[in-house]
């Protein structure tokens, strides 16, 4: 009798849990931009903030073996970063929360490779989120799918399940930080997908996790578009993309392929499962030579070149993000600030 009772309870629980499962969230097929895409297009111009482990080692990609204590900013002036973007006429910032090395700019309960284990325990994600709230500017978050610390053996598909859960859990942490800061996250910028076939990434789970809590958030995965004969072709440059080419990482809301500017004319509708989806292009480029602060990074693009890039990138209902990396003192370089203000006079 007891076993029968337990069986009934188990069955009821199974039915209850399955009844609670929500359907997948996906973009609605359309030849025109939806409400949130229109908002993204209207934002038009933003700042990329590359800051993290690489800042302190003069490298662009570290491998996850550098000790967390070697991340040692003397300060974190997140307000200066965000205020600079605001003063430059930018509508949002995109903060690198975790690059390919796996080091997290927040205190994550899922890893010790984070700011909590470093010499400066400032929750950078929280600090930037609060600054965005204060200065009334949009917040975007970059998160690398490729993680050389947590998922070093990318060839081993048997490790995918645990690592995919790790990513979804961390996305939940990031969304909780933005919620507590009372700021809406307007964009998630995912990177590093080319390391595995697209089907091995939990694009749908990540999309569900974000959209269920932040429906306004636009989601993109770098190198978004494939070829008709090969969804995972890499890279498919902007001038090679055509209408109805397959969406390599579905679901997503916009196209990426750094550091390239869009083609002219720029195709806008791409296919998945026989349906067409509208997808604007977001250009992400450096003002100097490197993404992360580097002691040897002293060559900057001219105002004229940047103004031309701005015009090309923001035409055709597209978006431009300029990279401005904070230094080891946790501040924007004065040369970046001066260049942004000069550029503003040319394009605003």
N, C-alpha and C positions, 0 to 999 in steps of 0.2 A: 504494500500500500504506500509505504514511504517512497519507494523508487518511482511509483506511478505519479505521486504528488510532485516529486522533484522533476520528473520528465515533463509534466504539464507546465511547471514553473519555467523550466528551461525553454520550452516551446513558446510560451508567452513572451519571455524576454527576447527570444530570437525575433519573433514577429514585431515586437515593440521597437527593437533596435533597427530592424530593416525599414519599419514604417518611418523612422526618424531620418533615414538617409535622404539627403537632398540630391536632386538631379544635378548633373554637371552644368556649369555656367559657360556659355559660349557666346561669341559675338553674333549678332543677327546679320545674316547676309544682306548686303546693301551695296548699291553703286554710289551712294552718297555718304558723307560723314554723319555719324550719330551725334547726339548732344555732347557727350564727353570728348569725342574727337574734335568737335568744333571748339570746345573750351581749350583743348591742347593746342590747336592751330592758332587760336587767339593769343595764347601765352607767347608763342612765337620765338622767344629769346630767353636763354637761361645760362646758368653757370654750372660747369662740372667741377667738383671738388675732389681731387685725388689726394688722399692723405692716409697714411698707415705705416706698416712695417717698412715698405720700400723707401719712404721718406728719409729714413735714417741710415740707408746703406748705398745710396747712389745707384740704385737699380730700378728697372721697370717691373720685372717679374722675379720675385724671390720664390723659393721652393718649399716653404713651410718648415725649414730646419733652423731658421734664425731664432734665437731665444726671445721670448716675449719681453724680457727685461731690456733688450736692445731697442725697443720702441720707447723713446724717452723724450717726448716734447717737454720743454720747460714750461709751457702754458698751452691752453686751448682757447683761442679768442674767437669762438664761433660767432659771436655778435659782429665782429669785424668782417668776417667772411660774408655773412648774410647782408649786412648793411652795405658792403661794397657792391654786391650784386644788385641790391635795390637802387643804389645811387647810379649805377651804370645803366639803368633802364630795363634790367632783366626782370622776368616775371616769376622765376623759380630757380631753385638750385637742385642739383643732383649730387648727393653725398655718396662716396664709395664707402659702403659699410663693411664689406669683406671682399678683398681682391683674391687673385688666384692662389696666393700663399695661405689663405684660410684664416688669417688673423682678423679678429672681429673688433670693431670699434664700439662695442657695447659689452656689458657683462652678460655673457650667455651661459645659461646653466647646462648647455650641451657640450661645452668644450672649455679647456683651460687656456686655449690659445686666443686670449682676448685681453682687453685693457685691464681687467681686474688682476691679471697676473703680471702686469707691467709696472714700470716706475711711475707712471701717471695714470691713475685709475679713472679719470674723467670719462663718463659715458658720452662719447662724442656725438652719437646719434641723438641722444636726448638733448644735448646742448644745442645742436643745430636745429632740432625740431622746435625748441623753445624760442630760439632766435627768429625762426620763420614765423612763428605765431606773433612775436613782438613787432616785427617789421611788416607783417601782412604780406608775405610772399609765399609762393607755393613750395612744397617740399617733395623732392623726388629721391628715391633710394636706389643705388646700384648694389647688386649682389652677384658675385661670381658663382656660376654653377660649378665650374671647374675649381676644385679645392685640393691643392697639392699636399695639404696636411691631413685632412680628414678622409680623402678618397684618392690616395696616391696611386693605387693600382687601378687606373681607369679602364684597363683592358679586361678586367675581371668582372663580368656581368653579374656574377653571383653576389657581389657586394652592393649592387644597385639598391635593393629594397631598403637596407638599413640606412644608406646614405640619402636616399630620397626622403625617407621619414625625417632624417636630420635636417634637411633643407626646409621642409614644410614646417617643422617645429621652430626653426629659427625665423622664418618669415612671420610666424605667429608672434614671436617675441618683438620683432621690429614693429609690427602693427600695434602691439600693446603699448610700446613706447610712444608712438605717435598719438595714440588715443589718450594716454595720460597727459601728454603735452597739449592736448586739445587743438591739434592741427591736423588737417586732412592731408594725407599723402596723395599727390596727384600723379605720380609716375613710379613704376618699378622698371629698372633697366638691368636685364639679366645678360651675363657674359659667359664666354668660354664653352658654349654648347658644341662647338666643332670637334671637341675631343671624343665624343661618342656619337653613334647614330642617333638621330633625333628621337626615335621611339623609346630610347633608354632614359630619356629625361622625363620627369613627372610634370610636364608642362600643364596638363589639365589640373592636376592636384594643386599646383602653385597658383594657377589662375583662379580656381575655386576658393582657395584660402584667402586670396587678396580681395577678389570681387565680392565675396560674401560679407566682408566687413567694410570694404571701401569701393563701392561700385563706380565711383568717379575716377578711380585710379587707372591710368593707362599703362598697359603692360607690353613690353617689347623684349625680344631676345635677339642679341646681336647676330648678324648674318641671317636675317629672317626668311629670305626667299631662296628656293631651290630651282632646279631645272625640270622641265616636263619629263625628261627621261631619267632624272635622278634627283629626287627630293633633297638628298644630302650633298649635292654638289657644292664645293666650297673653294674659293669664294665666288659668288655670283655678284659681280660689281654692278653699281647702279646703271651704267650704260648698257648692260647686258640684260637687264630685267625688262620683261614685257608683260602686257596685260594678260591675266589668267595664268601666269606662272604659279606653281604650287607654293603654298605657305609652308615653309620647312618646319617651323615650330608653331603648332596650333594647339590651343587658341592663343592669339596675341592681337594687339590693337594697332600697332604701328611698326614701321620697318626701321632697322638699324644696319649699319655696316661702316664702322669707323675706320679711318677718318675721312671718308669720302663725302663729297657733295652730291646732290641728286642730279640725275640726267635732265636734259631739256629737249623734248617734253618728258615729263616724269609720269610713268604709269601709276595708276592709283588703285586698281582692283585686281585682286589675286584670289586664287582658288583653293578650296578645301572641300573634299567630298562632293565635288560637282557644283558647289555654291561659290558665288563671288562675294568677296569682302573688301570693303574700302580700307586702305591703309596708307596714311601719310608717311613721309620720310623725315626722320630726325637726324640731322648732321651733328657729329661731335668731333671737334677739332681742337688742337692745341694752339695757344697764342705764342708759346715759345717752342722748344724742340721736344720736350718730354712731358709725359703725363704726370709723373710724380716729381716733387722737388728733387733737384740734383745740383750739386755744387758746380758741375760743369755746364749746366743749362743756362747759358747767357745770351743765346741768339733768339731774337724775337721777330715775328712777322711785322711788317710795316702797317701803319694805319690804313694805307691805301689797299694793301692786299687783304686785310681783314674786312674792310668795308665792301670790297668786291665779293668776298666769301659770304658776308652777311646777306647781300642782295640776292646771290644765287641760292643760298640755303633757305631763305624765308619766302622766296617766290613760290608760286604754284601750291599754296596752302601747305607749306612745310615749315620746319622748325630748326633753329640753330642753337647749339650748346657749345660755349667756349670754355676750355679748361683753364683753371687758375689754381695751381697747387700751393697750399700753405707750406711754409718752411718749418724748420726744426724748432722754432720758437712758437709755433702754432699760430703764425700770422701770415696774411697774404703779403707777397712781395710788393714793395712800392712800385717797381717797374710794371707789374701787372695792373695795379690800380691806375697808374698814370695812363697806360695804354687803353684801358677800358673807358676812362673819361674822355680821352681824345677820340676814341671810336664813337662814343655816344654823340658827340658833336657832328659827326659825319653821317650817322644813319637815323637819328631820331628826329 
